[in-house]
Amino acid sequence: MTYSTYKRWILNSGISTHEVGAFVRQEITPHYARLSPAVVLHLEAVDGDPSVLAIQRWPDRRTFDAAFSDPSFQTWWKEYEPILHRWDALVSFDAEWSTETII
């Protein structure tokens, strides 16, 4: 059963979806690949709104939990923090939720 997380981010003034997409491709996706080869990242523009949905798709909740509770997570997170600071210059957090696939 696929487990997905969604975070909605509002683009900061003067920032385009192209810039945000490039940042995710160049910085965030490679870093998440080091966390777990199982995660697939998506970034979707919200139609008619200056925001994006950052989506993580995991094979199941167990795989998600294992990635974030692994002893190597603390090192991964410490290396991720500078990326997050640059991310925060592009977007502002709005909402977050998670889902599990039913069918």
C-alpha positions in Angstrom: 0.0 0.0 0.0 1.7 3.2 -1.2 2.3 5.9 1.5 2.4 9.5 0.3 3.2 12.8 2.0 2.0 16.1 0.6 3.3 19.6 1.5 1.8 22.7 0.0 4.3 25.6 -0.4 3.5 29.2 -1.4 6.0 30.7 -3.8 7.8 33.7 -2.3 7.5 37.0 -4.1 9.3 37.0 -7.4 10.0 33.3 -7.4 8.8 31.1 -10.3 7.7 27.5 -10.4 10.7 27.0 -12.9 13.1 28.1 -10.2 11.5 25.9 -7.6 11.5 22.9 -9.9 15.2 23.4 -10.8 16.1 23.6 -7.1 14.2 20.3 -6.4 15.9 18.6 -9.3 19.4 19.8 -8.5 19.4 19.8 -4.7 16.5 18.0 -3.0 16.0 15.0 -5.2 19.7 13.9 -5.0 19.8 14.3 -1.3 16.6 12.3 -0.8 18.1 9.5 -2.9 20.8 9.2 -0.2 18.1 8.9 2.4 16.3 6.0 0.6 16.3 4.6 -2.9 12.6 3.7 -2.3 11.3 7.3 -2.2 10.0 9.0 -5.4 9.7 12.8 -5.3 7.2 14.8 -7.3 6.6 18.6 -7.5 3.3 19.8 -8.9 2.2 23.4 -9.6 -1.2 24.2 -8.3 -3.3 25.4 -11.2 -4.2 29.1 -10.9 -2.4 29.6 -7.7 1.2 30.7 -6.8 1.9 27.4 -4.9 3.4 23.9 -5.4 2.7 20.5 -3.9 5.9 18.6 -2.9 5.0 14.9 -2.9 6.9 12.0 -1.5 5.8 8.5 -2.6 6.9 5.6 -0.6 6.2 1.9 -1.1 4.5 1.7 2.3 4.4 3.4 5.7 6.9 0.9 7.1 9.6 2.0 4.5 8.9 5.7 5.3 9.2 5.1 9.0 12.4 3.0 8.6 14.1 5.8 6.6 13.4 8.4 9.2 14.3 6.3 12.2 17.5 4.8 10.7 20.7 5.7 12.7 22.1 7.4 9.7 19.1 9.8 9.6 20.7 12.3 12.0 23.7 12.7 9.7 21.5 13.0 6.6 19.4 15.7 8.3 22.4 17.7 9.4 23.6 17.7 5.7 20.0 18.6 4.6 19.6 21.7 6.8 21.6 24.1 4.5 19.4 22.9 1.6 16.3 23.6 3.7 17.5 27.2 4.4 17.9 27.8 0.7 14.5 26.2 0.1 12.9 28.6 2.6 14.2 31.5 0.5 12.0 30.2 -2.4 8.8 29.2 -0.7 6.8 29.4 2.5 5.1 26.5 4.2 1.3 26.3 4.0 -0.1 22.8 4.8 0.8 19.2 5.1 -1.0 15.8 5.0 -0.3 12.2 4.3 -2.3 9.4 2.6 -2.2 5.7 2.1 -3.4 4.2 -1.2 -6.7 2.2 -0.9 -7.0 0.9 -4.4 
